[in-house]
Amino acid sequence: MIYRRFEGFRRVRKHEVLRMYALDLKGAIKMVKPQIPVKYSVHEGPLSIDPIEDLTRDERYAKGDRAIVARVKQHQVAYLFAATTDTWVGEIEDWFNIPQGEVYLYDAYTVADYRGRRVYPFLICAAADYFKKRAYRFAMIFAAARNKDSIKGIERCGFRCYEVVDYRNFLGLKSWHYRVGERYVRARLGNEN
């Protein structure tokens, strides 16, 4: 008897375009007011954050990342993470090398019922203000070019796009194409020249 097994197809083609934004923290931070009463807090661990898996959250805390969490009353309604050390960017399969004095804001999430109420830009501004008070020079954040809502929230906070990364993976052959504009940050992706 012959047995055959088929495990399915794996993703062999991926195309992602990321818009990279930066905010100079030496200037004034434009605070965006949410449309509902929201409070935020900054955590270095061991806060449980929905829907982040415990292992992922603990790995982030272990490397020194912080979680900025927004709450309405006692309910978590949004979060984002902040990294001050090199961080893997899964969307484009590359390391983001973060020098001292710069912070990378990533993996933002807002509960569906609270989207469109300016909670996301409020949280970004709160994170920028937190790091400004700790003498950081720049805050960076990325958004997929197709994610117009995130881009709108990021730009509402005063962040400016300084680079666009066009990433392609076809059958394991990877390429990164960079369109660089006005750049002041020292942070670089691992594949940048």
Buried (B, 14 or more C-beta within 10 A) or exposed (E): EEEEEEEEEEEEEEEBBBBBBBBBBEEEBEEBEBEEEBEBEBBEEEBEBEEBEEEEBEEBBEEEBBBBBBBBEEEBBBBBBBBBEBBEBEBBBBBBBBBEBBBBBBBBBBBEEBBEBBBBBBBBBBBBBBBBEEEBBBBBBBBBBEBEEBBEBBBBBBBBBBBBBBBBBEEEEBEBEBEEEEEEBEBBBBBBE
